[in-house]
């Protein structure tokens, strides 16, 4: 319920409740609803944006992991190609047992280990942020849900939930810490992307690392 009269200050509490005709309670309910709607509205918009970005980010990260993780294990096609080559060349006896196959002597490139570790860590942060965002939305729905009790019981219920949110610093967690997880995951992804390009082409790695480095420096400078 909204009142045309603008609320500029909390009215004085009467010596005995009920003597002002419910005037204080009407202002209290209006003020409590405004505080709740402002907090819930801003947090919901923030969480919706985080979920959209995290889903896209996790998809991109998973696509890169699909490229880099197979490099940690031997490719069965190499064994097939080696056997076919020996068959075509007349069977010169170079492959006489399983130990002679390319997979037996396979060793993953050293540079691919940190790439996969960083890509996996970045994906983990994105999934963690998505999980916390879903929990945050569920908490917002619960926060605005009121029981069917009377007005007095609903006021106490709203006050307990509001104080509980302040005690657990839920607004800080959902509005500050949660986006920081995504930002950290994005920074780790950029580093791993540059390292992955380094395993493919040195010039390409430098061309991509330069704008990313400049962006990091600018962000760090603005943060300071």
N, C-alpha and C positions, 0 to 999 in steps of 0.2 A: 504494500500500500504506500503510495507516494502522496506527499502534501505539497501544495503550491508554495507555502511559506518556506523560504530557504533556511536551512539549518546553519547557523554561524557559530553557535556555542551550545554546550550542553546546559540545559536549564537546571536551575537549582533544585536539589532534591528536597521535597517537602518533609516536614518533620514527621509526618505520619503518611505513609503511602495510602492513596485513595482519596485524599482531601482535595487534590487538584483535578479531579474528574478524569484521571487517566492521561493527563497531558504529558507527564514525564515519560510514561511508558510508550506513548506514541512516538515521541522523539527518540527514545532509546531504540525502538524497533526500526525506525527509519535509518538511524545512524548505523546500527548493526548490519542491516541489509546493504547499505552502501559500501561498507568496509568489505563485507563478504563478496559482493559482486565485483568490486574492483580487483580484489585479490584473485578470485577464481577466474575472472575474465582474462586478466593478464597472463596468469599461469597456463590457462588452457591454450591461448594463442601461442605461447612459447613452446608448449609440449607438442602441439600439432606441427609446428615448423620443425622441431627436432626429429619427430618421427618420420616426416617426409624426407628430410636430408639424410637421416641415418639409414633409411631403406635404400635410397639411391647409392649412398656411399658404400654400404655393405655389398651391394650388387657389383659395383665396380671393383671393389677389393677382392671379392670372390673370383671375378674373372681373371685378375692377375695371378691369384694363387693357383688357378687352374692351369696357368702357363708355367709357373715356376716350380710347383711341387713335383711334377713328373721328372724334372731334371735331377731330383734327389735319388732316383732309382734307375736302373738300366732299362733301355727300351727293347722290348722283345723283338721289334722289327730289325734291330741290328743283328741278332742271332739268325733270323730268317734270311736276311740279305747275305750274311757270311756263308751260310749253308748253300744258298742258291748259287753264289759266286763259285764256290768250290765245285758244285755240280756242273756248272757251265764250263769251267776251265778244265774239266776232265778228272777231277778228284785227285789233287796232288798230295793229299795226306796232311795238309796243314791242320785240319780239324779232325782229330781222331777220338776225342772224348769231350765231355761237358766242360772240363777245365780249359779247353782250347777255345771255347766260345767267347765272344766279346763281353758278354754279361759277367763272366767269371772274373775278369780283371777290371770291371767297371769301378770307377771312383768318381763321385760327384765333384763338380768344380768347387773350389774353396770359396769363391765369391758368392755362390748361391746360398750358402748357409745363412749369413746375416740378412739376405734379401727375404728369404722365407720366414725367418724369425720376426722381422719387422712387419711384413705383410700380415702375418698371423696376429701379432700384437695389435696392429691397427684394426683388424677385423673384430678382435675381441672387445676393444673399447667401443666400437660402433654398436655391437650387439648388446653390450652392457648398458650403453646409453639408451638404446631402444627399450630394453627391459625396464629400466628405471622410469622411462617416460610413460610406459603403459601403466606401471604401478602408480605413478603420479596422477594420471587421468582417472584411475579407479578411486584414488583417494579424494579427488575433487568431487566426483559423483557422490561418494559417501559423505563428504563434508556438507554438501548442500541438501542432502536428504534429511528430512525432518520426520520425527515420529508423529503419531496421531494424537498425542497428549494435548493438554491445554496450553494456553499461551505462556503461562508461568513456567511450565516444564520445558517448553521449547526454548525459552530464553536461557535457562540454565544449560540446556543441551548445547545451544550455540556457543555459549561462553566457555564451556568445558572443551569443546572442539577447537575453538580459537586459541585458548591458552595452551592446549596440547600442541597445536601447530607451531606456536611461538617457542614452546619449550624444546621441541625437536628441530627447530630451525628448518622446517620443511620448505618455506618460501626461499630461503637461501640455497638449499640443496637443489630445488627444482629450477630456480632462476639463475643460479651462478655456477654451481658445481657441475650440473648436468651438461650445459653447453661446453664447459671446459674439457670434459671427457671427449667430446666430438672434436674440439679444436686440437687437443693433443693427438688424437687418432689421425686427424688430417695431416698434422705436421710429420708424424711418423710415416704415414703413407708417402708423402712427398720425398722423404729421405730414402725410403726403400725403392721408390720408383726411379730415383736418380741412380742408386746403386745397381738396379736391374739394367738400366740403359748402359751402365758402364760395362756390364758383361757382354753387351751386344756391339756397341760402337762407342769409342772414346769421344769423337767429335759430337755425336748426338748427345752424349751425356753432358758435355760441357755446355752445349746450347740450351739444354733444359735446366741445368743446375744454375745458370746465371740468373734468369728471371726469378726462380724460386728463392735463391739466396738474397736477391734484392728485396723481394717481398718480405722475407723473414726479417731483414734488417729494418725495413720501414715499420713493420708491425712492432718490433722491439723498441724502436725509437719513439713511436707514438705512445707505447705503454709506459715508457719512462717519463 
